[in-house]
């Protein structure tokens, strides 16, 4: 069979292709519209090819001789089917030789049928069955017409399938695609086996059609889900109260429309925007409601997730929103903190969660698909804190923003570095598509837009150490007055002991001179100095005297200005036992739990008769006591909250009038030489101090007392050091490997807003290799694939070292015990330690330890007894569990959190093929220890062989 030359084929094909492309774009009668141009080379199934060949021969497709088109799928991506007009124009350019009829159905692929080898074809019968195809005679040239007619019918039957999917693809430049395909066609080998060609072609066509079918199924599923959501939305609009009048007193209310426009019509061409609002402006509670109301008004699907750095903030804020909207807590608005999902429902549209919860949603299996189908908006609150989870979440969002994340992202804070964040989430304009958004400024770098909201708070006066001490201190006169009233005992010698310090001072002047001896310098070590603690005592006394004097002055003015004696008496502030009925709350910031206890004890001993309701606020405090800070104090009682940085942001206590700030904080650091972590006491940053200052002045004039000299602030940093630069990177590296990207961890982390040190990344990778979490076989010494143990560590929501403990327990045949220990060490201790009950708490722990003197065994024994009580249904009646917990000095809420974590760890391990009560071959984990090891030996192995590695 004669074949056209390679050069002649490409010359004729190229000219016909260009002519057909132009005709196709301009002709209104074309079978494909311009919007369907991406399906110019649409796939046809094997059945379509059979329908195309059967009228010409009863032989099987592979028995017909065809021009060799090996690797056709790599050159073209499938058969290209065009309109009948295109086929006609291409047929006219085809050269025919004797005994051979060539036809190019796709415009450039030779597809020939040999009449000489087609002896079984019955032309008479075919002409009788299809007379309309022989209107112009029985010449050889009419075979091409027959083929064209049959191909047109194939196109018609395939169009219904193709059109349902064509809308899902974007338009492409057809000429550019055709030229590229012709160029690739030059490299085809046209002398290969024809049977293999047809088989390869058929397989390719079937896979293409199957993919089209899957896409159509996905599209149908999407339409079904959208319809279900719309129906559910109609029900929601009927059930829930969505009309709401926002508080006009909040500074953010007047900027509502501007904020919605910024989020929904971002003119920077990005999906990111920044809201910087002062403390108390309402950004955390109001912006999610603005977005929700906007979408509900337009009857659109909306689901908002708002991150908080702390659990107590997520719980309290979600409660506040539900109270504002008269919703049941957990219905339309709820929270998710770690394992607690009880305050959510299928109707929840605003979810307050910890940052770690969002991280798992973004990094889990099918995260992109599931997240895009669930959430429409991500609000990252308090991003200035820069903890590990927040920085890694921002990195993930940045990576996924390139086409894989559809949700709009709003970053919120009161004291963030706008320049850093707006540049990180900015965009480089590279095409004409963004012209309408940025006035034609192509090629420029556009920062993420930001809106600033001022706080309309009451005035807040600031005082520093140098103003509180010295001979000219404004506190001296009031102290002398108090001294004369209370007639303190005279003492010849000042005693610096904290015990009864006021009774050892013959006047407050002497007390102030004692305090004034404290000096600050650039080398002053951060600490809770006794002088500063004495100043707190002095200020608490000063607050009483100041408020009494202000109340007396206002009462005298009211009496002079009023003629109605009855009205005057009713309006005057009431005094009970010499104290005003309403006293402003005091919020004291200290660095840690031990400092809370010290100051709490000092205040109780020195001011026993001042009716002070002292409330500690720390993550280790019992939850019921944490909630007391939001309650109003009894008449004549002053609420004094001693808190760590947990009250610095997100948590709002409305009646705080005074803030006393030690200007200290504790940060977690990793020692590079030992890989141990430790909490370091250091001076807070300026942004932290401003956050604390904003806790006052919500309902009345506020006062902030900073127990450092004003000049000393020049030694403070503007912002705190991000956690990614000072904390261990084990979890970060494992999460990077879970992304299953080809880049090395250092390349991924280089795209963080502030990348960690390269040396820290490399050291962490090597440590993970030592632990067996990463493989040693890799091109780079500082990279490796996740091992079996590494995948277990990456999938367990606990520290890497505790995951290693579980693996050791698996090897020793003590899996259940190590799961309980790991769960107990991962959560807050469930052993209670009430104020002034330290001895009782220690005795209880001693009993639980069974004289082992080991914290791990202690919590294991306590949990085992709790579990047996639950299993035996001892806690059937309400209050039984709480009574048992109080008797045994256990916090019932926290031991239930341990129980949930044990269940989750067991479930995750089971999904990985690891189950309790199943022994494992010790050599499978490359260890030579014995399986009949005792609890103590197991713990010793964990501490000494793992931590020391």
TORKEVO-822980 format. One line per field, with one value per residue (C-alpha): x, y negated, z negated; residue in one letter. Coordinates in steps of 0.02 Angstrom, whole numbers, plus 50000, padded with zeros to 5 digits. Example, Ala and Ser with C-alpha at 12.3 -4.5 7.8 and 13.67 -1.06 7.14 Angstrom:
<nodes>
px <- 50615,50684;
py <- 50225,50053;
pz <- 49610,49643;
type <- A,S;
</nodes>
This chain:
<nodes>
px <- 50000,50067,50090,50104,50274,50302,50339,50190,50076,50129,50122,49944,49893,49967,49877,49712,49729,49753,49613,49496,49541,49497,49335,49289,49313,49211,49076,48913,48860,49005,48960,49063,49040,49184,49157,49186,49352,49443,49354,49411,49502,49364,49377,49273,49244,49288,49104,49106,49254,49162,49010,49125,49206,49063,48974,49134,49180,49124,49303,49364,49444,49620,49609,49599,49763,49792,49930,50044,50013,50113,50110,49957,49896,50058,50056,49875,49790,49655,49560,49507,49330,49275,49118,49064,49115,49290,49297,49243,49377,49509,49453,49479,49662,49695,49793,49720,49813,49749,49663,49677,49559,49629,49529,49587,49442,49534,49610,49788,49796,49806,49676,49675,49570,49634,49501,49616,49615,49432,49362,49216,49134,48962,48938,48771,48696,48767,48699,48527,48527,48598,48538,48559,48746,48761,48668,48819,48870,48985,49152,49297,49290,49119,49195,49270,49095,49027,49159,49124,48938,48971,49093,48963,48841,48975,49001,48815,48801,48954,48910,48779,48913,49045,48935,48891,49074,49136,49076,49195,49349,49424,49454,49626,49717,49679,49807,49946,49888,49879,50051,50123,50038,50096,50272,50264,50193,50356,50437,50312,50375,50253,50321,50265,50146,49968,49881,49975,49929,49744,49749,49840,49717,49567,49638,49672,49498,49417,49516,49469,49285,49291,49368,49231,49102,49184,49187,49005,48965,49062,48970,48803,48855,48904,48736,48648,48746,48711,48527,48528,48619,48494,48350,48434,48464,48279,48242,48374,48300,48134,48202,48335,48321,48435,48373,48487,48522,48707,48767,48795,48914,49043,49171,49163,48976,48993,49122,49014,48981,49162,49222,49100,49152,49335,49309,49189,49253,49439,49511,49688,49652,49689,49580,49667,49629,49681,49576,49675,49558,49596,49554,49369,49315,49213,49308,49310,49123,49050,49142,49085,48907,48925,48981,48844,48705,48770,48761,48596,48519,48570,48521,48695,48787,48907,49014,49141,49283,49367,49529,49578,49748,49669,49526,49446,49436,49348,49220,49183,49171,49053,48942,48943,48889,48748,48687,48687,48585,48473,48536,48562,48746,48808,48667,48703,48865,48977,49154,49278,49428,49530,49419,49266,49138,48984,48947,48920,48778,48738,48668,48827,48885,49007,49136,49262,49406,49587,49718,49770,49596,49606,49780,49714,49573,49697,49823,49717,49668,49578,49597,49581,49422,49338,49385,49330,49163,49133,49203,49186,49283,49434,49459,49628,49614,49757,49886,50010,50043,50137,50129,50185,50012,49969,50127,50109,49925,49971,50103,49978,49850,49983,50033,49854,49801,49874,49715,49679,49593,49430,49393,49416,49544,49535,49679,49633,49731,49750,49939,50003,50144,50043,50194,50251,50079,50019,50178,50170,49990,50011,50014,50116,50008,50060,49911,49770,49642,49680,49674,49495,49540,49698,49674,49789,49945,50012,50175,50161,50164,49999,49994,49848,49721,49699,49566,49606,49473,49502,49434,49310,49352,49357,49519,49655,49787,49959,50077,50254,50368,50458,50290,50236,50394,50503,50469,50358,50245,50059,50029,50116,49977,49843,49953,49979,49791,49765,49899,49812,49644,49704,49837,49968,50088,50257,50409,50589,50650,50583,50561,50571,50476,50316,50223,50122,50230,50108,50105,50295,50294,50266,50197,50163,50302,50423,50340,50363,50544,50568,50488,50583,50750,50715,50818,50808,50947,50981,51047,50904,50856,50670,50590,50446,50541,50471,50467,50349,50237,50229,50178,50026,49973,49995,49895,49749,49738,49754,49610,49491,49541,49534,49360,49293,49357,49284,49116,49110,49151,49018,48891,48925,48906,48742,48677,48720,48643,48482,48328,48242,48308,48225,48299,48470,48472,48422,48553,48697,48817,48780,48907,48899,49016,49114,49142,49057,48928,49012,49202,49301,49387,49576,49671,49851,49967,50101,50209,50166,50063,50189,50184,49994,50004,50135,50038,49873,49944,50023,49862,49759,49876,49904,49728,49611,49475,49465,49331,49437,49375,49543,49524,49671,49663,49776,49754,49790,49650,49491,49369,49231,49349,49402,49222,49206,49307,49159,49035,48991,49056,48941,48903,49051,49169,49311,49359,49548,49600,49779,49813,49949,49949,49790,49691,49798,49690,49520,49457,49361,49310,49197,49209,49399,49448,49627,49768,49929,50064,50227,50282,50341,50301,50356,50406,50452,50628,50725,50904,50996,51130,51011,50848,50761,50628,50610,50506,50607,50555,50581,50518,50362,50358,50279,50136,50100,50097,49974,49862,49860,49826,49672,49591,49537,49425,49279,49139,49223,49385,49532,49702,49857,50003,50164,50289,50442,50514,50455,50633,50658,50533,50666,50750,50592,50563,50421,50352,50381,50492,50387,50375,50443,50610,50627,50523,50558,50512,50473,50286,50314,50432,50315,50169,50275,50309,50123,50095,50184,50268,50428,50518,50630,50568,50689,50619,50440,50479,50577,50407,50348,50312,50472,50569,50658,50846,50918,51024,50868,50780,50930,50955,50770,50774,50925,50840,50684,50796,50873,50697,50653,50522,50614,50708,50896,50896,50875,50974,50987,51059,50928,50774,50690,50526,50407,50438,50306,50348,50352,50177,50116,50197,50127,49951,49946,49892,50025,50207,50335,50416,50250,50220,50389,50329,50178,50291,50396,50238,50190,50358,50347,50168,50107,50018,49862,49963,50073,49922,49848,50013,50036,49858,49881,50043,49969,49827,49820,49843,49679,49742,49667,49768,49655,49723,49784,49760,49934,49965,49801,49839,50011,49939,49812,49946,50054,49910,49883,50069,50065,50233,50315,50354,50321,50200,50168,50118,50015,49905,49894,49827,49703,49638,49620,49509,49406,49384,49329,49201,49131,49130,49038,48910,48951,48914,48735,48655,48689,48828,48904,49056,49085,49071,49195,49315,49310,49342,49496,49561,49528,49455,49316,49312,49496,49500,49357,49466,49600,49470,49423,49604,49633,49487,49551,49729,49666,49556,49696,49816,49687,49668,49857,49849,49906,49786,49793,49823,49921,50105,50228,50393,50525,50644,50511,50554,50741,50753,50821,50727,50622,50432,50401,50466,50385,50302,50452,50575,50464,50462,50650,50675,50568,50656,50837,50847,50735,50755,50942,50954;
py <- 50000,49832,49707,49519,49451,49380,49206,49202,49259,49123,48990,49030,49059,48896,48792,48878,48860,48673,48650,48755,48665,48497,48564,48643,48484,48377,48494,48483,48654,48746,48895,48823,48652,48543,48586,48770,48738,48835,48991,48965,49130,49222,49407,49542,49715,49883,49909,49753,49820,49985,49890,49796,49953,50078,50005,50030,50204,50350,50376,50325,50154,50221,50322,50163,50089,49918,49793,49821,49696,49763,49656,49565,49523,49437,49336,49284,49329,49430,49428,49255,49244,49089,49035,49104,48941,48964,49143,49088,48955,49077,49212,49093,49072,49260,49341,49508,49649,49801,49929,49821,49696,49584,49487,49373,49370,49265,49142,49204,49388,49506,49643,49754,49902,50020,50075,50210,50305,50275,50415,50457,50288,50301,50136,50186,50229,50073,49967,50047,50011,49835,49767,49584,49611,49657,49512,49461,49633,49772,49695,49720,49539,49569,49683,49528,49452,49608,49598,49414,49448,49589,49481,49342,49464,49515,49333,49310,49459,49409,49227,49258,49338,49210,49056,49105,49098,48961,48823,48885,48846,48676,48605,48625,48550,48674,48618,48631,48805,48864,48800,48889,49051,49041,49009,49161,49264,49243,49365,49506,49672,49723,49899,49987,50132,50081,50202,50132,49957,49994,50080,49933,49814,49910,49917,49732,49693,49801,49718,49546,49590,49664,49505,49404,49516,49494,49306,49304,49409,49286,49142,49226,49256,49073,49018,49134,49068,48889,48927,49008,48858,48739,48838,48841,48654,48625,48725,48629,48463,48520,48595,48473,48291,48204,48026,47934,47755,47736,47637,47458,47428,47545,47454,47588,47568,47410,47496,47648,47615,47569,47732,47838,47751,47780,47966,48004,47883,47885,47764,47824,47982,48095,48191,48115,47960,47893,47814,47723,47673,47609,47715,47710,47648,47806,47886,48062,48075,47959,47993,48176,48116,47982,48114,48235,48105,48049,48225,48268,48110,48167,48347,48414,48555,48495,48584,48486,48552,48435,48483,48437,48470,48538,48654,48541,48403,48516,48571,48400,48308,48436,48421,48233,48238,48359,48246,48095,48186,48284,48450,48609,48635,48760,48734,48599,48552,48673,48716,48858,48874,49029,49177,49080,49077,49077,48894,48912,48971,48994,48817,48737,48598,48508,48619,48552,48673,48683,48659,48841,48898,48796,48865,49044,48996,48924,49065,49222,49345,49261,49099,48984,49066,49080,48907,48819,48908,48862,48690,48525,48411,48430,48299,48308,48210,48147,48185,48072,48210,48311,48481,48635,48686,48510,48489,48661,48633,48470,48564,48697,48566,48475,48636,48689,48516,48554,48633,48761,48655,48566,48495,48310,48276,48135,48102,48009,47934,47778,47763,47857,47798,47740,47722,47902,47980,47875,47914,48099,48115,47995,48040,48003,47946,48037,48034,47928,48018,47911,47745,47707,47729,47626,47495,47575,47584,47744,47810,47719,47806,47775,47792,47877,47740,47688,47594,47513,47491,47378,47426,47302,47342,47235,47145,47254,47171,47250,47244,47311,47361,47194,47106,47222,47209,47070,46919,46835,46986,46944,47095,47020,46901,47033,47157,47034,47010,47197,47208,47081,47167,47342,47294,47418,47476,47389,47496,47442,47562,47601,47784,47836,47996,48017,48067,47922,47795,47652,47676,47661,47492,47340,47249,47277,47155,47282,47417,47313,47280,47467,47496,47351,47436,47546,47489,47543,47549,47627,47781,47802,47985,48016,48075,48047,47939,47919,47730,47748,47865,47739,47607,47713,47710,47522,47496,47603,47495,47338,47391,47398,47227,47150,47219,47165,46988,46979,47043,46916,46773,46826,46845,46669,46598,46688,46626,46446,46452,46541,46467,46636,46712,46880,46890,46841,46980,47111,47056,47049,47197,47318,47367,47531,47550,47400,47473,47422,47543,47558,47572,47583,47748,47766,47872,47914,47991,48110,48233,48404,48512,48507,48317,48321,48423,48308,48150,48229,48280,48109,48013,48129,48110,47922,47865,47990,47862,47777,47891,47944,48087,48155,48260,48348,48369,48499,48646,48765,48691,48792,48742,48697,48574,48502,48457,48358,48214,48175,48165,48003,47978,47966,47790,47704,47841,47804,47935,47958,48069,48132,48200,48254,48202,48305,48144,48042,48067,48138,48148,47992,47956,47803,47727,47715,47539,47563,47659,47693,47761,47839,47831,48011,48165,48345,48415,48591,48613,48761,48790,48832,48932,49050,49031,49004,48870,48753,48602,48442,48292,48132,47956,47942,47851,47682,47761,47876,47727,47635,47788,47794,47609,47630,47746,47592,47446,47546,47476,47331,47235,47355,47355,47454,47469,47539,47592,47539,47365,47281,47264,47451,47488,47439,47606,47703,47776,47710,47886,48052,48184,48303,48480,48554,48469,48534,48693,48873,48910,49096,49080,48951,49063,49212,49107,49048,49229,49267,49144,49270,49136,49166,49018,49041,48977,48831,48780,48785,48692,48562,48499,48465,48287,48292,48452,48545,48559,48682,48760,48793,48878,48989,49035,49081,49189,49283,49307,49377,49497,49553,49583,49683,49561,49524,49643,49633,49674,49510,49404,49267,49293,49173,49255,49423,49510,49546,49719,49832,49764,49587,49605,49663,49512,49395,49463,49457,49288,49292,49249,49349,49413,49477,49562,49647,49704,49786,49874,49939,49997,50087,50176,50220,50283,50138,50038,49995,49933,49821,49750,49697,49623,49528,49462,49407,49317,49232,49148,49041,49140,49204,49197,49044,48923,48798,48646,48688,48874,48921,49048,49137,49141,49217,49349,49397,49415,49516,49636,49653,49683,49839,49781,49790,49603,49593,49471,49590,49735,49615,49556,49733,49801,49658,49678,49867,49844,49711,49825,49970,49857,49807,49987,50045,49904,49827,49652,49682,49549,49365,49299,49468,49439,49264,49329,49469,49346,49221,49360,49417,49242,49266,49143,49242,49135,49161,49347,49361,49267,49398,49532,49454,49443,49625,49674,49570,49634,49813,49782,49703,49842,49972,49888,49908,50093,50075,50146,50173,50346,50397,50438,50391,50466,50362,50371,50283,50123,50159,50178,50314,50278,50410,50413,50458,50291,50208,50038,49958,50029,49970,49793,49799,49855,49712,49577,49633,49716,49599,49427,49447,49496;
pz <- 50000,50050,49911,49925,49885,49714,49778,49897,49757,49637,49771,49819,49639,49578,49709,49681,49494,49500,49623,49519,49358,49429,49503,49340,49242,49359,49423,49325,49391,49316,49207,49065,48987,48938,48755,48800,48884,48749,48813,48994,48976,48887,48851,48935,48867,48942,48982,49089,49188,49215,49280,49395,49468,49477,49629,49730,49675,49570,49515,49344,49326,49300,49462,49565,49621,49551,49556,49409,49269,49124,48967,49034,48860,48815,48975,48979,48816,48910,49073,49125,49194,49286,49376,49545,49628,49561,49624,49798,49808,49751,49872,50016,49969,49960,50103,50163,50246,50338,50228,50073,49996,49862,49738,49597,49474,49345,49466,49465,49420,49571,49559,49716,49771,49908,50033,50101,49937,49905,50013,49898,49914,50001,50093,50168,50002,49923,50066,50043,49857,49875,50044,49990,49977,50162,50240,50346,50407,50348,50380,50264,50210,50133,50002,49924,49924,49841,49709,49680,49659,49538,49441,49430,49353,49229,49185,49159,49043,48944,48924,48790,48681,48720,48698,48518,48472,48588,48472,48339,48442,48478,48651,48731,48878,49017,49143,49015,48966,49147,49190,49038,49084,49265,49205,49092,49235,49330,49209,49239,49301,49438,49469,49308,49294,49339,49223,49073,49131,49135,48966,48891,48971,48906,48729,48735,48797,48663,48524,48592,48599,48425,48361,48445,48364,48193,48217,48264,48110,48001,48083,48049,47869,47852,47920,47799,47651,47703,47714,47542,47470,47546,47474,47304,47316,47343,47186,47087,47137,47065,46903,46844,46801,46925,46909,46792,46743,46709,46560,46618,46474,46547,46655,46790,46821,46925,47035,47071,47256,47287,47209,47310,47470,47428,47399,47541,47675,47643,47772,47748,47847,47697,47575,47423,47322,47152,47014,46881,46742,46570,46420,46384,46556,46587,46731,46658,46624,46757,46921,46932,46904,47040,47166,47115,47128,47298,47368,47286,47359,47533,47492,47525,47439,47306,47176,47073,46966,46842,46755,46579,46497,46337,46293,46164,46295,46422,46292,46217,46383,46460,46306,46323,46505,46465,46325,46441,46573,46454,46524,46428,46397,46525,46649,46777,46689,46595,46554,46582,46468,46496,46459,46400,46539,46430,46462,46649,46758,46942,46941,46873,46988,46872,46789,46664,46648,46594,46728,46715,46767,46927,46960,46960,47076,47201,47194,47182,47319,47464,47367,47518,47583,47412,47354,47513,47509,47326,47284,47375,47255,47141,47005,46918,46757,46647,46782,46693,46565,46698,46616,46714,46773,46830,46934,47012,47051,47138,47237,47290,47341,47441,47531,47563,47623,47795,47862,47726,47594,47632,47460,47424,47287,47159,47039,46879,46737,46633,46639,46791,46903,47053,47168,47142,47162,47309,47406,47368,47428,47573,47758,47913,48059,48217,48335,48402,48297,48145,48237,48188,48005,47999,48133,48260,48151,48229,48157,47992,47824,47736,47547,47462,47419,47239,47143,46976,46843,46694,46525,46455,46276,46122,46088,46014,45908,45900,45750,45736,45595,45591,45566,45426,45322,45253,45144,45273,45297,45303,45192,45039,44979,44991,44900,44757,44745,44736,44604,44493,44513,44474,44345,44395,44261,44253,44284,44271,44402,44573,44607,44789,44758,44858,44700,44629,44718,44689,44502,44496,44583,44472,44623,44805,44840,44770,44873,45028,44985,44968,45137,45213,45181,45333,45482,45663,45792,45961,45874,45752,45750,45779,45618,45497,45374,45196,45217,45364,45266,45123,45248,45293,45110,45104,45264,45204,45049,45155,45268,45119,45054,45228,45267,45097,45123,45298,45238,45095,45213,45338,45198,45134,45309,45334,45167,45208,45382,45337,45252,45234,45074,45109,45283,45218,45090,45218,45344,45222,45229,45089,44956,44860,44711,44771,44946,45109,45174,45345,45355,45516,45555,45557,45684,45637,45767,45701,45800,45726,45611,45469,45474,45466,45306,45228,45261,45212,45044,45014,45049,44940,44792,44804,44848,44762,44727,44895,44968,45116,45224,45287,45445,45529,45719,45797,45913,45768,45661,45645,45783,45660,45576,45744,45783,45621,45696,45809,45665,45576,45401,45251,45186,45101,45160,45280,45408,45422,45568,45567,45740,45858,46041,46066,46029,46147,46300,46352,46172,46121,45942,45964,45790,45780,45726,45669,45753,45658,45772,45714,45899,45892,45997,46015,46184,46236,46303,46369,46316,46479,46389,46297,46394,46228,46212,46065,46018,46009,45907,46008,46031,46137,46304,46334,46432,46284,46166,46279,46284,46094,46080,46190,46064,45963,46010,46079,45971,45882,45871,45862,45778,45824,45701,45775,45643,45744,45777,45936,46000,45975,46115,46242,46208,46255,46426,46532,46566,46481,46562,46669,46601,46762,46723,46545,46520,46577,46757,46742,46772,46909,47007,46991,47052,47199,47246,47233,47375,47490,47591,47688,47608,47456,47287,47292,47461,47398,47236,47334,47391,47213,47161,47057,47099,46960,46958,47082,46945,46840,46986,47025,46843,46825,46982,46915,46747,46832,46927,46763,46694,46848,46909,47072,47185,47206,47392,47483,47602,47472,47298,47229,47301,47296,47326,47184,47114,47040,46868,46938,47011,46841,46758,46889,46870,46680,46607,46472,46451,46551,46392,46326,46493,46469,46297,46378,46503,46359,46273,46433,46431,46246,46258,46149,46282,46181,46033,46139,46229,46062,46003,46167,46160,45980,46018,46172,46078,45924,45765,45696,45516,45433,45329,45244,45156,44981,45016,45076,44938,44970,45157,45127,45010,45143,45276,45156,45132,45319,45351,45242,45172,45344,45341,45528,45610,45755,45643,45535,45677,45746,45581,45561,45739,45721,45568,45656,45806,45697,45612,45781,45842,45685,45706,45539,45605,45662,45551,45585,45476,45436,45546,45475,45297,45330,45414,45270,45145,45241,45284,45471,45595,45680,45837,45872,45840,45964,46089,46059,46089,46256,46306,46259,46368,46514,46499,46493,46645,46746,46702,46750,46920,46939,46896,46715,46585,46398,46325,46478,46458,46592,46640,46557,46704,46810,46718,46717,46528,46417,46256,46169,46183,45999,45940,45790,45790,45707,45833,45974,45906,45877,46055,46119,46019,46028,46198,46294,46217,46208,46391;
type <- X,X,X,X,X,X,X,X,X,X,X,X,X,X,X,X,X,X,X,X,X,X,X,X,X,X,X,X,X,X,X,X,X,X,X,X,X,X,X,X,X,X,X,X,X,X,X,X,X,X,X,X,X,X,X,X,X,X,X,X,X,X,X,X,X,X,X,X,X,X,X,X,X,X,X,X,X,X,X,X,X,X,X,X,X,X,X,X,X,X,X,X,X,X,X,X,X,X,X,X,X,X,X,X,X,X,X,X,X,X,X,X,X,X,X,X,X,X,X,X,X,X,X,X,X,X,X,X,X,X,X,X,X,X,X,X,X,X,X,X,X,X,X,X,X,X,X,X,X,X,X,X,X,X,X,X,X,X,X,X,X,X,X,X,X,X,X,X,X,X,X,X,X,X,X,X,X,X,X,X,X,X,X,X,X,X,X,X,X,X,X,X,X,X,X,X,X,X,X,X,X,X,X,X,X,X,X,X,X,X,X,X,X,X,X,X,X,X,X,X,X,X,X,X,X,X,X,X,X,X,X,X,X,X,X,X,X,X,X,X,X,X,X,X,X,X,X,X,X,X,X,X,X,X,X,X,X,X,X,X,X,X,X,X,X,X,X,X,X,X,X,X,X,X,X,X,X,X,X,X,X,X,X,X,X,X,X,X,X,X,X,X,X,X,X,X,X,X,X,X,X,X,X,X,X,X,X,X,X,X,X,X,X,X,X,X,X,X,X,X,X,X,X,X,X,X,X,X,X,X,X,X,X,X,X,X,X,X,X,X,X,X,X,X,X,X,X,X,X,X,X,X,X,X,X,X,X,X,X,X,X,X,X,X,X,X,X,X,X,X,X,X,X,X,X,X,X,X,X,X,X,X,X,X,X,X,X,X,X,X,X,X,X,X,X,X,X,X,X,X,X,X,X,X,X,X,X,X,X,X,X,X,X,X,X,X,X,X,X,X,X,X,X,X,X,X,X,X,X,X,X,X,X,X,X,X,X,X,X,X,X,X,X,X,X,X,X,X,X,X,X,X,X,X,X,X,X,X,X,X,X,X,X,X,X,X,X,X,X,X,X,X,X,X,X,X,X,X,X,X,X,X,X,X,X,X,X,X,X,X,X,X,X,X,X,X,X,X,X,X,X,X,X,X,X,X,X,X,X,X,X,X,X,X,X,X,X,X,X,X,X,X,X,X,X,X,X,X,X,X,X,X,X,X,X,X,X,X,X,X,X,X,X,X,X,X,X,X,X,X,X,X,X,X,X,X,X,X,X,X,X,X,X,X,X,X,X,X,X,X,X,X,X,X,X,X,X,X,X,X,X,X,X,X,X,X,X,X,X,X,X,X,X,X,X,X,X,X,X,X,X,X,X,X,X,X,X,X,X,X,X,X,X,X,X,X,X,X,X,X,X,X,X,X,X,X,X,X,X,X,X,X,X,X,X,X,X,X,X,X,X,X,X,X,X,X,X,X,X,X,X,X,X,X,X,X,X,X,X,X,X,X,X,X,X,X,X,X,X,X,X,X,X,X,X,X,X,X,X,X,X,X,X,X,X,X,X,X,X,X,X,X,X,X,X,X,X,X,X,X,X,X,X,X,X,X,X,X,X,X,X,X,X,X,X,X,X,X,X,X,X,X,X,X,X,X,X,X,X,X,X,X,X,X,X,X,X,X,X,X,X,X,X,X,X,X,X,X,X,X,X,X,X,X,X,X,X,X,X,X,X,X,X,X,X,X,X,X,X,X,X,X,X,X,X,X,X,X,X,X,X,X,X,X,X,X,X,X,X,X,X,X,X,X,X,X,X,X,X,X,X,X,X,X,X,X,X,X,X,X,X,X,X,X,X,X,X,X,X,X,X,X,X,X,X,X,X,X,X,X,X,X,X,X,X,X,X,X,X,X,X,X,X,X,X,X,X,X,X,X,X,X,X,X,X,X,X,X,X,X,X,X,X,X,X,X,X,X,X,X,X,X,X,X,X,X,X,X,X,X,X,X,X,X,X,X,X,X,X,X,X,X,X,X,X,X,X,X,X,X,X,X,X,X,X,X,X,X,X,X,X,X,X,X,X,X,X,X,X,X,X,X,X,X,X,X,X,X,X,X,X,X,X,X,X,X,X,X,X,X,X,X,X,X,X,X,X,X,X;
</nodes>
